[in-house]
Amino acid sequence: MNAPLSTHASVPRPGPADQGGTATLPPGPKAGPLSQTVAFHRDPLGYLAHQREEFGDVFTLRLLTMRPLFVVAEPAAVEALLDSDPTRAHAGAARRGILPFASPRSVFGGDGEAHRSARERIAAAMSEQVIDRRRSEMVEIAHRHASQWPRGRPFRLLSRVRTLCDEIFVRLVLGVRDEKIAVSLTEAIGRMLRTPGNPPVSLPGKGDGLAGELGQKLFEQRQTAVVRELWRAIEDRRADPSDEIDVLGCMVDASPALGNEEIVDELMSLLMAAQEPPSIALTWLLDRLAREPQLAQRFCAEPQGEMADAVVRETLRLRPPASGILRRLRRPMEAGQWLLPLGATVLAPSTLVHRDPRTFPDPDSFQVGRWLGDEAPSGPYFPFGGGARRCVGEPLAHAEIETVVPTILELRNLDPISPRPEQMVQRATVLVPKRSLLTRAGL
C-alpha cells in the first residue's frame, strides 16, 4: 500500500460530492484561466494570499499552462512535499509544464535516473570547495562591472546584476577560457533570456497549440547564438583539456561519453536554472541593504558572519527568487483535509509559506533578529528548494552574495528610486521586481 505524503494519518479524506460518490477536489476561484494567469503573474503574493483567505491552505488554480494547479500552503504537507522527489513525486515533469523548453535530461527538467545522472556529472564543479576557490575572481568581475554602471541617472539594477552573474557563470563555473568565446557567450545568454518588461503569462511551448509552436520557434531563434558559442567552447575544451574542475570539463570527461549535442542540451537548462535565481537574490539583497546603510555596513564588515547570514535569510524569506516548489504526484497526496490525486501538479508557494504567521510572527515585517540566537523558525523555509531537488547552484549563490554584494556596496552608493521595495511579479518559475529595481548609483 502506498504511504501518503502527509505524516498526519488522521487527516480526513474528502467526502462524496453527490449521491454517486464523485470525489471532490479543493475549491478555487471561478474566473477563467486567462484571468487567473494574468492576476497570478502580476501580483503573485497578493493573489495567492487572497485565495488562501477565501479557500484555506489548499486551493485550485487554473492557469493557461497548468490546469489544474493545486496550491498547498499547509505546513506539514509542504514539508512532506519537499522530501517527495523522486519516489512520491517528480519535479522535472512539473517544471516542464511551466517551462516547456527545459530538457528532460537536465538537472532542472529531468526526473529519476536522468536527473540523478545530470546532477552527478556537474556535482564536483558546483561544490562549495571548488566554488570558494573562485571568490577572488568574482570580486574582480564585480568590481569591473559596478565601476561601469551609470552614475546619477536611473538604471535597472536587476539587468546589470544579471549580466554580471552571466559572466561569472560563463568564466568561472562553465570554465570558458577563450576570451572571444566568453564575451560572445555572455552577450548571447543575455539576449536569449531578456524580454522587455515582464509578460503576465508564461511563454508557451510544445503542446500549447499554435501559440506554443510560435513560442517554440521564438525560443529556438533566441538560443541559436548560445548554442553556437557553447559548441565552440566544448570543442575548445576537447582540443585543450585541463585539470581544472569546471562544468565544461566535467561534461567533456563524462562517462559514458556525451556528444556535443547532448552537452549543449543539458547546459541550456543549466544556464537558465543556475543563473537566474542567484541574480534575483543578489538584486533583492542589494536593494534591502541600500535602504538600510547601517545594516549594510555590518554586512560588508563580516559578509560570512552570523548577522550577514540572518540578513540574507530574512531578505530571501520576504523576497524569494523562486516562486515555490513544483511537483507532479506519483502517488495520491494528503494536504490538509484534501486528498490530491495521482498525476496532479502541486505548487508549494514560497510567497505564502514564508509569510505564514504560524512560523513567522509578524510575517510581513523585516526582522533580522528572528534568525539570531538558538530559536530560529522551525517551519518550512526553502529559498533553495529541498530534498533531492535542493538547488545545485546554492554554493555559487552564497559565494556571490558574500563577494559580489560587498564589492558593489563598497564601490557604489545605491539609491533605489521607489520609496518602498518594488512589488514582486511572476516570471516563469521565478519572482522578479516589477520594474527590475530602478536605482541610481553614486560614488
MARGU-967594 format. One record per residue (C-alpha): x, y, z; residue number from 1; residue in three letters; chain. Coordinates in steps of 0.1 Angstrom, whole numbers, plus 2048, in hexadecimal, padded with zeros to 3 digits. Layout:
// MARGU-967594
  east  north   up    n  res  chain
     X      Y    Z  NUM  ALA      A
...
This chain:
// MARGU-967594
  east  north   up    n  res  chain
   800    800  800    1  MET      A
   80E    822  7F7    2  ASN      A
   814    839  814    3  ALA      A
   805    85C  812    4  PRO      A
   81C    87A  810    5  LEU      A
   80E    889  82F    6  SER      A
   81A    87C  851    7  THR      A
   7F8    882  860    8  HIS      A
   7E5    861  85F    9  ALA      A
   7C6    871  86E   10  SER      A
   7C0    88A  851   11  VAL      A
   79D    883  844   12  PRO      A
   797    87A  820   13  ARG      A
   780    890  80B   14  PRO      A
   75C    885  80C   15  GLY      A
   747    87C  7EE   16  PRO      A
   73B    89A  7DA   17  ALA      A
   71A    88A  7D1   18  ASP      A
   705    86B  7D5   19  GLN      A
   71B    85A  7BB   20  GLY      A
   73A    85D  7D1   21  GLY      A
   74E    874  7BA   22  THR      A
   76C    880  7CD   23  ALA      A
   770    8A5  7D2   24  THR      A
   790    8B9  7CC   25  LEU      A
   79B    8D9  7DE   26  PRO      A
   787    8F8  7D4   27  PRO      A
   796    916  7C3   28  GLY      A
   78D    936  7B0   29  PRO      A
   772    934  795   30  LYS      A
   783    94C  77C   31  ALA      A
   78F    93E  75B   32  GLY      A
   7B3    931  756   33  PRO      A
   7BE    951  745   34  LEU      A
   7B1    968  761   35  SER      A
   7C1    951  77B   36  GLN      A
   7E2    950  769   37  THR      A
   7E5    975  764   38  VAL      A
   7DB    97D  789   39  ALA      A
   7F3    963  796   40  PHE      A
   810    970  781   41  HIS      A
   80A    995  788   42  ARG      A
   808    991  7AE   43  ASP      A
   810    96D  7BA   44  PRO      A
   812    976  7DF   45  LEU      A
   7F1    98A  7DF   46  GLY      A
   7DE    972  7C9   47  TYR      A
   7E8    953  7DC   48  LEU      A
   7E3    963  7FE   49  ALA      A
   7BF    96C  7F3   50  HIS      A
   7B8    949  7E8   51  GLN      A
   7C5    93A  808   52  ARG      A
   7AF    952  81C   53  GLU      A
   791    947  809   54  GLU      A
   798    921  804   55  PHE      A
   7B2    918  81F   56  GLY      A
   7D4    908  81D   57  ASP      A
   7CC    8F2  7FF   58  VAL      A
   7BB    8FF  7DF   59  PHE      A
   7BA    8FA  7BA   60  THR      A
   7C5    912  79E   61  LEU      A
   7C0    90E  779   62  ARG      A
   7DB    91F  766   63  LEU      A
   7E1    91F  740   64  LEU      A
   7FF    908  743   65  THR      A
   7F2    8F3  760   66  MET      A
   7CF    8E7  765   67  ARG      A
   7C9    8E0  781   68  PRO      A
   7E5    8EB  798   69  LEU      A
   7E1    8E2  7BD   70  PHE      A
   7EF    8FC  7D4   71  VAL      A
   7FA    8EE  7F6   72  VAL      A
   804    905  813   73  ALA      A
   7FC    8ED  830   74  GLU      A
   81E    8EA  843   75  PRO      A
   81E    8C4  848   76  ALA      A
   815    8BD  824   77  ALA      A
   830    8D6  818   78  VAL      A
   84A    8C4  82D   79  GLU      A
   840    8A3  81E   80  ALA      A
   83F    8B1  7FB   81  LEU      A
   863    8BE  7FE   82  LEU      A
   86F    89A  805   83  ASP      A
   858    889  7EC   84  SER      A
   86F    887  7CD   85  ASP      A
   876    86E  7BD   86  PRO      A
   861    853  7CE   87  THR      A
   840    864  7D3   88  ARG      A
   842    882  7BB   89  ALA      A
   856    890  79E   90  HIS      A
   863    8B3  79C   91  ALA      A
   86F    8B2  778   92  GLY      A
   84E    8A9  768   93  ALA      A
   83D    8C5  77C   94  ALA      A
   857    8DE  772   95  ARG      A
   854    8D5  74D   96  ARG      A
   82F    8DD  74F   97  GLY      A
   839    901  757   98  ILE      A
   859    902  743   99  LEU      A
   855    8EB  725  100  PRO      A
   878    8F3  719  101  PHE      A
   889    8E2  736  102  ALA      A
   89A    8C2  72B  103  SER      A
   88D    8A2  73B  104  PRO      A
   8B1    896  73E  105  ARG      A
   8BD    8B5  752  106  SER      A
   8C1    8BD  777  107  VAL      A
   8A3    8D5  775  108  PHE      A
   88B    8C1  75F  109  GLY      A
   895    89D  764  110  GLY      A
   886    883  77B  111  ASP      A
   892    863  78B  112  GLY      A
   8B2    855  77C  113  GLU      A
   8B5    871  762  114  ALA      A
   8B5    88B  77E  115  HIS      A
   8CD    877  794  116  ARG      A
   8E6    872  777  117  SER      A
   8E4    896  76C  118  ALA      A
   8EA    8A2  790  119  ARG      A
   907    88A  795  120  GLU      A
   918    896  776  121  ARG      A
   91C    8B9  782  122  ILE      A
   91C    8B4  7A8  123  ALA      A
   942    8B8  7AB  124  ALA      A
   942    8D9  798  125  ALA      A
   926    8E7  7AD  126  MET      A
   934    8DC  7CF  127  SER      A
   93A    8F5  7EA  128  GLU      A
   960    8EE  7EA  129  GLN      A
   964    8F4  7C5  130  VAL      A
   94D    913  7C4  131  ILE      A
   960    922  7E2  132  ASP      A
   980    922  7CE  133  ARG      A
   970    93A  7B6  134  ARG      A
   967    955  7CF  135  ARG      A
   984    96D  7C7  136  SER      A
   97B    96B  7A2  137  GLU      A
   956    972  7AA  138  MET      A
   962    992  7BC  139  VAL      A
   976    99C  79E  140  GLU      A
   958    997  786  141  ILE      A
   940    9A9  79E  142  ALA      A
   958    9C7  7A2  143  HIS      A
   95C    9CA  77C  144  ARG      A
   936    9C9  776  145  HIS      A
   92C    9E0  792  146  ALA      A
   946    9FA  789  147  SER      A
   936    9FD  767  148  GLN      A
   912    A02  773  149  TRP      A
   902    A24  76C  150  PRO      A
   906    A3F  785  151  ARG      A
   8EB    A57  78F  152  GLY      A
   8D0    A49  778  153  ARG      A
   8B7    A2C  77D  154  PRO      A
   8BF    A0A  770  155  PHE      A
   8B0    9E7  775  156  ARG      A
   8C4    9D6  790  157  LEU      A
   8B8    9B3  788  158  LEU      A
   8C3    9B6  764  159  SER      A
   8E6    9C1  76F  160  ARG      A
   8E9    9A6  789  161  VAL      A
   8DD    98B  770  162  ARG      A
   8F9    995  758  163  THR      A
   913    993  774  164  LEU      A
   906    971  77F  165  CYS      A
   906    965  75B  166  ASP      A
   92B    96D  758  167  GLU      A
   933    95C  779  168  ILE      A
   921    93D  76E  169  PHE      A
   931    93C  74B  170  VAL      A
   955    942  756  171  ARG      A
   957    933  779  172  LEU      A
   93C    917  77A  173  VAL      A
   93A    90B  756  174  LEU      A
   95F    912  752  175  GLY      A
   960    923  730  176  VAL      A
   984    92E  72C  177  ARG      A
   985    93D  709  178  ASP      A
   97E    962  70D  179  GLU      A
   96A    966  6ED  180  LYS      A
   954    949  6F4  181  ILE      A
   94F    954  718  182  ALA      A
   944    977  70D  183  VAL      A
   92E    96B  6F1  184  SER      A
   91D    950  707  185  LEU      A
   916    969  723  186  THR      A
   906    981  70B  187  GLU      A
   8F2    965  6FA  188  ALA      A
   8E4    959  71B  189  ILE      A
   8D8    97C  723  190  GLY      A
   8C6    97F  701  191  ARG      A
   8B6    95C  705  192  MET      A
   8A7    962  728  193  LEU      A
   89E    986  728  194  ARG      A
   87C    994  71E  195  THR      A
   86E    9B7  71F  196  PRO      A
   85B    9B9  740  197  GLY      A
   84C    99A  750  198  ASN      A
   830    98A  73C  199  PRO      A
   812    980  752  200  PRO      A
   812    95D  744  201  VAL      A
   82C    942  740  202  SER      A
   83B    93D  71D  203  LEU      A
   828    921  70C  204  PRO      A
   83B    903  6FD  205  GLY      A
   835    8E0  6F0  206  LYS      A
   812    8D4  6F7  207  GLY      A
   803    8F6  6F9  208  ASP      A
   7F3    8F8  6D6  209  GLY      A
   7FC    912  6BD  210  LEU      A
   808    92A  6D7  211  ALA      A
   81F    90F  6E4  212  GLY      A
   82D    908  6C1  213  GLU      A
   834    92D  6BD  214  LEU      A
   844    92F  6E0  215  GLY      A
   85A    911  6D8  216  GLN      A
   866    921  6B8  217  LYS      A
   86D    942  6CA  218  LEU      A
   882    930  6E5  219  PHE      A
   895    91C  6CB  220  GLU      A
   89E    93C  6B9  221  GLN      A
   8A9    94C  6D9  222  ARG      A
   8BE    92F  6E4  223  GLN      A
   8D1    92B  6C2  224  THR      A
   8EE    942  6CD  225  ALA      A
   8F1    931  6EF  226  VAL      A
   8F1    90E  6DF  227  VAL      A
   90C    91A  6C6  228  ARG      A
   922    928  6E2  229  GLU      A
   91D    90A  6F9  230  LEU      A
   927    8F3  6DC  231  TRP      A
   947    908  6D7  232  ARG      A
   94F    906  6FC  233  ALA      A
   94B    8E1  6FC  234  ILE      A
   961    8DC  6DE  235  GLU      A
   97B    8F3  6EE  236  ASP      A
   97B    8DE  70D  237  ARG      A
   97E    8BD  6FA  238  ARG      A
   99C    8CB  6E7  239  ALA      A
   9AD    8D9  707  240  ASP      A
   9A4    8C3  725  241  PRO      A
   9AA    8D1  748  242  SER      A
   9AD    8C3  76C  243  ASP      A
   998    8E1  778  244  GLU      A
   976    8D6  786  245  ILE      A
   95A    8E8  774  246  ASP      A
   939    8DF  763  247  VAL      A
   947    8DC  740  248  LEU      A
   963    8C5  74C  249  GLY      A
   94A    8AF  75F  250  CYS      A
   934    8AD  740  251  MET      A
   950    8A6  727  252  VAL      A
   95F    88B  73E  253  ASP      A
   93D    87B  747  254  ALA      A
   93A    855  746  255  SER      A
   929    848  731  256  PRO      A
   935    863  719  257  ALA      A
   91D    87E  70D  258  LEU      A
   91C    88E  6EB  259  GLY      A
   91C    8B3  6E6  260  ASN      A
   8F6    8B4  6DF  261  GLU      A
   8EF    8A2  700  262  GLU      A
   906    8B9  714  263  ILE      A
   8F5    8D8  704  264  VAL      A
   8D3    8CA  70C  265  ASP      A
   8DB    8C6  731  266  GLU      A
   8EE    8E7  733  267  LEU      A
   8D1    8FC  725  268  MET      A
   8BA    8F3  742  269  SER      A
   8D7    8F7  75B  270  LEU      A
   8DE    91A  74E  271  LEU      A
   8BA    924  755  272  MET      A
   8B6    913  776  273  ALA      A
   8D7    91A  786  274  ALA      A
   8DB    93E  77B  275  GLN      A
   8B9    94E  77F  276  GLU      A
   8B1    948  7A4  277  PRO      A
   8D3    954  7B1  278  PRO      A
   8D2    974  79E  279  SER      A
   8AF    97B  7AC  280  ILE      A
   8BA    973  7CF  281  ALA      A
   8D8    98B  7CC  282  LEU      A
   8C2    9A6  7BF  283  THR      A
   8A8    9A4  7DB  284  TRP      A
   8C5    9A3  7F4  285  LEU      A
   8D5    9C2  7E5  286  LEU      A
   8B4    9D4  7E6  287  ASP      A
   8AF    9CB  80B  288  ARG      A
   8D2    9D6  815  289  LEU      A
   8D0    9F6  801  290  ALA      A
   8B1    A00  816  291  ARG      A
   8C3    9F9  837  292  GLU      A
   8E6    A07  836  293  PRO      A
   8EF    9FC  85A  294  GLN      A
   8E5    9D9  852  295  LEU      A
   8F9    9DA  832  296  ALA      A
   918    9E5  846  297  GLN      A
   914    9C7  85D  298  ARG      A
   90E    9B0  840  299  PHE      A
   92D    9BB  82D  300  CYS      A
   943    9BA  84C  301  ALA      A
   93C    995  850  302  GLU      A
   92A    986  832  303  PRO      A
   92E    962  83E  304  GLN      A
   924    96A  862  305  GLY      A
   904    962  875  306  GLU      A
   8F5    984  870  307  MET      A
   8FB    983  84A  308  ALA      A
   8EC    960  848  309  ASP      A
   8CD    96C  85B  310  ALA      A
   8C9    98A  843  311  VAL      A
   8CB    972  825  312  VAL      A
   8B1    95A  835  313  ARG      A
   899    975  83D  314  GLU      A
   89C    986  81B  315  THR      A
   896    966  809  316  LEU      A
   879    95E  820  317  ARG      A
   867    97D  815  318  LEU      A
   875    97E  7F1  319  ARG      A
   87C    95A  7E7  320  PRO      A
   88B    956  7C4  321  PRO      A
   877    937  7BB  322  ALA      A
   851    938  7BD  323  SER      A
   84F    916  7CF  324  GLY      A
   854    8F1  7CA  325  ILE      A
   842    8DF  7AF  326  LEU      A
   83B    8B9  7AF  327  ARG      A
   827    8A1  799  328  ARG      A
   819    887  7B0  329  LEU      A
   821    862  7AB  330  ARG      A
   80B    859  7C8  331  ARG      A
   7EC    869  7D7  332  PRO      A
   7F5    883  7F1  333  MET      A
   7E3    88F  810  334  GLU      A
   7E3    8B4  815  335  ALA      A
   7CE    8C1  832  336  GLY      A
   7AC    8B2  82D  337  GLN      A
   7B1    8AA  809  338  TRP      A
   7BF    88C  7F6  339  LEU      A
   7CF    898  7D6  340  LEU      A
   7CF    87E  7BA  341  PRO      A
   7EB    86B  7A9  342  LEU      A
   7F9    880  78C  343  GLY      A
   7EF    8A2  79C  344  ALA      A
   806    8BF  799  345  THR      A
   80C    8D0  7BB  346  VAL      A
   81C    8F1  7C4  347  LEU      A
   828    8FA  7E6  348  ALA      A
   82C    920  7E2  349  PRO      A
   849    930  7F5  350  SER      A
   836    951  7F5  351  THR      A
   81B    942  80C  352  LEU      A
   82F    929  820  353  VAL      A
   84B    942  828  354  HIS      A
   831    95A  836  355  ARG      A
   81D    941  84A  356  ASP      A
   817    951  86D  357  PRO      A
   817    92E  87C  358  ARG      A
   83C    92C  874  359  THR      A
   846    951  871  360  PHE      A
   834    969  889  361  PRO      A
   82D    98B  87A  362  ASP      A
   835    97A  858  363  PRO      A
   835    999  842  364  ASP      A
   850    9AC  856  365  SER      A
   875    9AA  850  366  PHE      A
   884    99C  871  367  GLN      A
   8A8    990  870  368  VAL      A
   8A5    986  894  369  GLY      A
   88E    969  88D  370  ARG      A
   8AD    956  87F  371  TRP      A
   8C4    95F  89B  372  LEU      A
   8C8    94B  8BB  373  GLY      A
   8BF    927  8C2  374  ASP      A
   89A    927  8B8  375  GLU      A
   899    92D  893  376  ALA      A
   877    927  881  377  PRO      A
   870    902  87E  378  SER      A
   856    902  862  379  GLY      A
   85B    8FD  83D  380  PRO      A
   875    915  82E  381  TYR      A
   883    90C  80C  382  PHE      A
   892    928  7F7  383  PRO      A
   8A9    90D  7E8  384  PHE      A
   88F    8F2  7E6  385  GLY      A
   894    8D2  7FA  386  GLY      A
   89A    8AC  7FA  387  GLY      A
   8A8    89C  7DB  388  ALA      A
   8A0    8BC  7C7  389  ARG      A
   8B2    8D4  7DD  390  ARG      A
   8C2    8EE  7C6  391  CYS      A
   8E4    8E1  7B8  392  VAL      A
   8EE    906  7B5  393  GLY      A
   8EA    90E  7DA  394  GLU      A
   910    910  7E1  395  PRO      A
   913    928  7C3  396  LEU      A
   8F7    93E  7D0  397  ALA      A
   907    940  7F3  398  HIS      A
   92A    948  7E4  399  ALA      A
   91B    963  7CE  400  GLU      A
   908    972  7EC  401  ILE      A
   927    973  801  402  GLU      A
   93E    982  7E6  403  THR      A
   929    995  7CC  404  VAL      A
   912    9A7  7E5  405  VAL      A
   92D    9B6  7FB  406  PRO      A
   942    9BF  7DC  407  THR      A
   925    9D3  7CC  408  ILE      A
   91B    9E4  7ED  409  LEU      A
   93E    9EF  7F4  410  GLU      A
   942    9FD  7D1  411  LEU      A
   920    A0C  7CB  412  ARG      A
   906    A1E  7E0  413  ASN      A
   8E6    A0F  7D4  414  LEU      A
   8C6    A24  7D6  415  ASP      A
   8A6    A11  7CE  416  PRO      A
   88D    A27  7BB  417  ILE      A
   86E    A19  7CB  418  SER      A
   869    A22  7F0  419  PRO      A
   85E    9FE  7F7  420  ARG      A
   86B    9DD  7E9  421  PRO      A
   85B    9D6  7C8  422  GLU      A
   83F    9BE  7C4  423  GLN      A
   848    99A  7BB  424  MET      A
   83A    98D  799  425  VAL      A
   83B    96A  78C  426  GLN      A
   852    962  76F  427  ARG      A
   850    93D  765  428  ALA      A
   85C    92C  786  429  THR      A
   86D    94A  796  430  VAL      A
   862    969  7A8  431  LEU      A
   871    98A  79C  432  VAL      A
   86D    9AF  7A5  433  PRO      A
   852    9BF  790  434  LYS      A
   868    9DA  782  435  ARG      A
   889    9C6  785  436  SER      A
   892    9DD  7A3  437  LEU      A
   897    9FF  795  438  LEU      A
   8B6    A0D  7A7  439  THR      A
   8CF    A2A  7A5  440  ARG      A
   8F4    A24  7AD  441  ALA      A
   90C    A3E  7BA  442  GLY      A
   930    A3C  7C6  443  LEU      A
